[in-house]
């Protein structure tokens, strides 16, 4: 009987290896195979109150940044809960439900979730991602500072993500956890008392 060694190795891989996360530093996410990732958090503009000319100016500013820094990758994440799974479940229950009173209650629940989602539609987090691969350590911070300066010069409100920001971004991305205020480096860390 032949063994599938690759499948066995994958089963033994740690969670960190599976999500390609080696370490979270004070300013980056180090991966096993995709370099060191640095995130810049962009505060979004409420374009619903901007004129067409202002929106065109913002687009041009973003194009200027993208032309000047070829290494930029962009991400957009939910920064609040996503109710799509709940809404799908309610729709399926409404279709199956025979009792008109219960069906009406389910429809009201669905309507309520729709209203919440509309209110949270602007709850997005926009990230600029820089992937460091072979940069020398002494060149990294001046390089990142130039990128941050370039974004600010084009009128973007930007902040380089720190360790807590990166943990929160990962929590939202991997488990839609948007309610935790402080993320531990290790499960159960808050219960460990050091030096006692």
MISEKE-454456 format. One record per residue (C-alpha): residue number from 1; x negated, y negated, z. Coordinates in nm, 2 decimals, padded with zeros to 4 digits. Example, Ala and Ser with C-alpha at 12.3 -4.5 7.8 and 13.67 -1.06 7.14 Angstrom:
! residues 2
+------+--------+--------+--------+
: resi :     c1 :     c2 :     c3 :
+------+--------+--------+--------+
:    1 : -01.23 :  00.45 :  00.78 :
:    2 : -01.37 :  00.11 :  00.71 :
+------+--------+--------+--------+
! end
This chain:
! residues 196
+------+--------+--------+--------+
: resi :     c1 :     c2 :     c3 :
+------+--------+--------+--------+
:    1 :  00.00 :  00.00 :  00.00 :
:    2 : -00.16 : -00.33 : -00.11 :
:    3 : -00.14 : -00.63 :  00.12 :
:    4 : -00.07 : -00.98 :  00.00 :
:    5 : -00.36 : -01.16 :  00.18 :
:    6 : -00.25 : -01.50 :  00.06 :
:    7 :  00.10 : -01.46 :  00.21 :
:    8 : -00.05 : -01.33 :  00.53 :
:    9 : -00.29 : -01.63 :  00.55 :
:   10 :  00.00 : -01.87 :  00.49 :
:   11 :  00.20 : -01.71 :  00.77 :
:   12 : -00.10 : -01.77 :  01.00 :
:   13 : -00.14 : -02.13 :  00.90 :
:   14 : -00.07 : -02.39 :  01.16 :
:   15 :  00.21 : -02.64 :  01.13 :
:   16 : -00.06 : -02.91 :  01.08 :
:   17 : -00.20 : -02.72 :  00.78 :
:   18 :  00.14 : -02.66 :  00.63 :
:   19 :  00.22 : -03.03 :  00.64 :
:   20 : -00.14 : -03.12 :  00.54 :
:   21 : -00.20 : -03.33 :  00.85 :
:   22 : -00.54 : -03.28 :  01.00 :
:   23 : -00.55 : -03.58 :  01.24 :
:   24 : -00.38 : -03.91 :  01.31 :
:   25 : -00.64 : -04.18 :  01.38 :
:   26 : -00.59 : -04.54 :  01.50 :
:   27 : -00.53 : -04.65 :  01.14 :
:   28 : -00.49 : -04.35 :  00.91 :
:   29 : -00.36 : -04.00 :  00.85 :
:   30 : -00.64 : -03.76 :  00.77 :
:   31 : -00.53 : -03.46 :  00.56 :
:   32 : -00.69 : -03.13 :  00.48 :
:   33 : -00.69 : -03.18 :  00.10 :
:   34 : -00.55 : -03.51 :  00.00 :
:   35 : -00.80 : -03.76 :  00.15 :
:   36 : -00.74 : -04.01 :  00.43 :
:   37 : -00.41 : -04.20 :  00.40 :
:   38 : -00.37 : -04.56 :  00.51 :
:   39 : -00.02 : -04.71 :  00.53 :
:   40 :  00.08 : -05.07 :  00.50 :
:   41 :  00.44 : -05.15 :  00.61 :
:   42 :  00.61 : -05.41 :  00.40 :
:   43 :  00.90 : -05.60 :  00.56 :
:   44 :  01.18 : -05.59 :  00.30 :
:   45 :  01.35 : -05.90 :  00.16 :
:   46 :  01.73 : -05.92 :  00.17 :
:   47 :  01.77 : -05.96 : -00.21 :
:   48 :  02.15 : -05.99 : -00.18 :
:   49 :  02.09 : -06.35 : -00.06 :
:   50 :  01.82 : -06.44 : -00.31 :
:   51 :  01.87 : -06.61 : -00.65 :
:   52 :  01.79 : -06.44 : -00.97 :
:   53 :  01.48 : -06.66 : -01.01 :
:   54 :  01.36 : -06.56 : -00.66 :
:   55 :  01.40 : -06.20 : -00.73 :
:   56 :  01.21 : -06.24 : -01.06 :
:   57 :  00.93 : -06.41 : -00.86 :
:   58 :  00.92 : -06.12 : -00.61 :
:   59 :  00.90 : -05.87 : -00.89 :
:   60 :  00.62 : -06.06 : -01.06 :
:   61 :  00.43 : -06.08 : -00.72 :
:   62 :  00.46 : -05.71 : -00.68 :
:   63 :  00.33 : -05.65 : -01.04 :
:   64 :  00.04 : -05.88 : -00.96 :
:   65 : -00.06 : -05.67 : -00.66 :
:   66 : -00.01 : -05.34 : -00.85 :
:   67 : -00.23 : -05.47 : -01.14 :
:   68 : -00.50 : -05.58 : -00.90 :
:   69 : -00.51 : -05.25 : -00.69 :
:   70 : -00.49 : -04.94 : -00.91 :
:   71 : -00.51 : -04.70 : -00.61 :
:   72 : -00.17 : -04.82 : -00.46 :
:   73 :  00.10 : -04.56 : -00.41 :
:   74 :  00.45 : -04.67 : -00.29 :
:   75 :  00.69 : -04.50 : -00.06 :
:   76 :  01.04 : -04.58 :  00.05 :
:   77 :  01.18 : -04.39 :  00.36 :
:   78 :  01.49 : -04.41 :  00.56 :
:   79 :  01.43 : -04.58 :  00.89 :
:   80 :  01.77 : -04.48 :  01.03 :
:   81 :  01.98 : -04.17 :  01.03 :
:   82 :  02.11 : -04.02 :  00.71 :
:   83 :  02.46 : -03.89 :  00.73 :
:   84 :  02.48 : -03.71 :  00.39 :
:   85 :  02.48 : -03.35 :  00.54 :
:   86 :  02.76 : -03.45 :  00.78 :
:   87 :  02.97 : -03.61 :  00.50 :
:   88 :  02.92 : -03.30 :  00.28 :
:   89 :  03.04 : -03.08 :  00.57 :
:   90 :  03.35 : -03.31 :  00.63 :
:   91 :  03.44 : -03.30 :  00.26 :
:   92 :  03.43 : -02.92 :  00.26 :
:   93 :  03.64 : -02.90 :  00.58 :
:   94 :  03.90 : -03.14 :  00.43 :
:   95 :  03.93 : -02.92 :  00.12 :
:   96 :  03.99 : -02.61 :  00.34 :
:   97 :  04.21 : -02.76 :  00.60 :
:   98 :  04.58 : -02.67 :  00.58 :
:   99 :  04.71 : -02.88 :  00.87 :
:  100 :  04.78 : -03.23 :  00.75 :
:  101 :  04.72 : -03.39 :  01.09 :
:  102 :  04.37 : -03.24 :  01.12 :
:  103 :  04.30 : -03.33 :  00.75 :
:  104 :  04.39 : -03.69 :  00.82 :
:  105 :  04.15 : -03.69 :  01.13 :
:  106 :  03.87 : -03.54 :  00.91 :
:  107 :  03.93 : -03.81 :  00.65 :
:  108 :  03.91 : -04.08 :  00.92 :
:  109 :  03.58 : -03.93 :  01.04 :
:  110 :  03.45 : -03.93 :  00.68 :
:  111 :  03.56 : -04.29 :  00.63 :
:  112 :  03.38 : -04.39 :  00.96 :
:  113 :  03.05 : -04.23 :  00.84 :
:  114 :  03.08 : -04.41 :  00.51 :
:  115 :  03.12 : -04.75 :  00.69 :
:  116 :  02.82 : -04.68 :  00.91 :
:  117 :  02.61 : -04.58 :  00.61 :
:  118 :  02.70 : -04.90 :  00.43 :
:  119 :  02.60 : -05.10 :  00.73 :
:  120 :  02.27 : -04.91 :  00.74 :
:  121 :  02.21 : -04.93 :  00.37 :
:  122 :  01.93 : -05.19 :  00.42 :
:  123 :  01.76 : -04.96 :  00.68 :
:  124 :  01.48 : -04.87 :  00.45 :
:  125 :  01.11 : -04.88 :  00.52 :
:  126 :  00.88 : -04.98 :  00.23 :
:  127 :  00.52 : -04.85 :  00.25 :
:  128 :  00.22 : -04.91 :  00.04 :
:  129 : -00.01 : -04.61 :  00.06 :
:  130 : -00.39 : -04.62 :  00.00 :
:  131 : -00.57 : -04.28 : -00.03 :
:  132 : -00.93 : -04.30 :  00.09 :
:  133 : -01.14 : -04.03 : -00.06 :
:  134 : -01.51 : -04.10 : -00.08 :
:  135 : -01.54 : -04.44 :  00.06 :
:  136 : -01.84 : -04.51 :  00.29 :
:  137 : -01.73 : -04.58 :  00.65 :
:  138 : -01.88 : -04.93 :  00.65 :
:  139 : -01.68 : -05.02 :  00.33 :
:  140 : -01.34 : -04.90 :  00.45 :
:  141 : -01.23 : -05.19 :  00.67 :
:  142 : -01.34 : -05.47 :  00.43 :
:  143 : -01.16 : -05.28 :  00.15 :
:  144 : -00.84 : -05.24 :  00.36 :
:  145 : -00.86 : -05.61 :  00.46 :
:  146 : -00.88 : -05.72 :  00.10 :
:  147 : -00.57 : -05.52 :  00.02 :
:  148 : -00.38 : -05.67 :  00.31 :
:  149 : -00.49 : -06.02 :  00.22 :
:  150 : -00.38 : -05.96 : -00.15 :
:  151 : -00.03 : -05.85 : -00.03 :
:  152 :  00.00 : -06.15 :  00.20 :
:  153 : -00.12 : -06.40 : -00.07 :
:  154 :  00.16 : -06.27 : -00.29 :
:  155 :  00.42 : -06.36 : -00.02 :
:  156 :  00.47 : -06.01 :  00.13 :
:  157 :  00.52 : -05.98 :  00.50 :
:  158 :  00.28 : -05.68 :  00.57 :
:  159 :  00.13 : -05.49 :  00.86 :
:  160 : -00.12 : -05.21 :  00.85 :
:  161 :  00.04 : -04.91 :  01.02 :
:  162 : -00.13 : -04.81 :  01.35 :
:  163 : -00.12 : -04.46 :  01.52 :
:  164 :  00.23 : -04.51 :  01.67 :
:  165 :  00.37 : -04.63 :  01.33 :
:  166 :  00.22 : -04.33 :  01.15 :
:  167 :  00.37 : -04.08 :  01.41 :
:  168 :  00.71 : -04.25 :  01.37 :
:  169 :  00.69 : -04.24 :  00.98 :
:  170 :  00.61 : -03.86 :  01.00 :
:  171 :  00.90 : -03.80 :  01.24 :
:  172 :  01.14 : -03.98 :  01.01 :
:  173 :  01.00 : -03.80 :  00.70 :
:  174 :  00.99 : -03.45 :  00.84 :
:  175 :  01.28 : -03.43 :  01.08 :
:  176 :  01.49 : -03.75 :  01.04 :
:  177 :  01.41 : -03.84 :  01.40 :
:  178 :  01.48 : -04.21 :  01.43 :
:  179 :  01.58 : -04.23 :  01.79 :
:  180 :  01.26 : -04.15 :  01.98 :
:  181 :  01.08 : -04.45 :  02.11 :
:  182 :  00.74 : -04.30 :  02.20 :
:  183 :  00.60 : -04.00 :  02.02 :
:  184 :  00.36 : -03.76 :  02.20 :
:  185 :  00.04 : -03.64 :  02.04 :
:  186 :  00.11 : -03.29 :  02.17 :
:  187 :  00.44 : -03.13 :  02.27 :
:  188 :  00.49 : -03.17 :  02.65 :
:  189 :  00.22 : -03.42 :  02.69 :
:  190 :  00.43 : -03.64 :  02.92 :
:  191 :  00.44 : -03.35 :  03.17 :
:  192 :  00.06 : -03.31 :  03.19 :
:  193 : -00.10 : -03.50 :  03.48 :
:  194 : -00.47 : -03.55 :  03.40 :
:  195 : -00.75 : -03.56 :  03.66 :
:  196 : -00.55 : -03.40 :  03.94 :
+------+--------+--------+--------+
! end
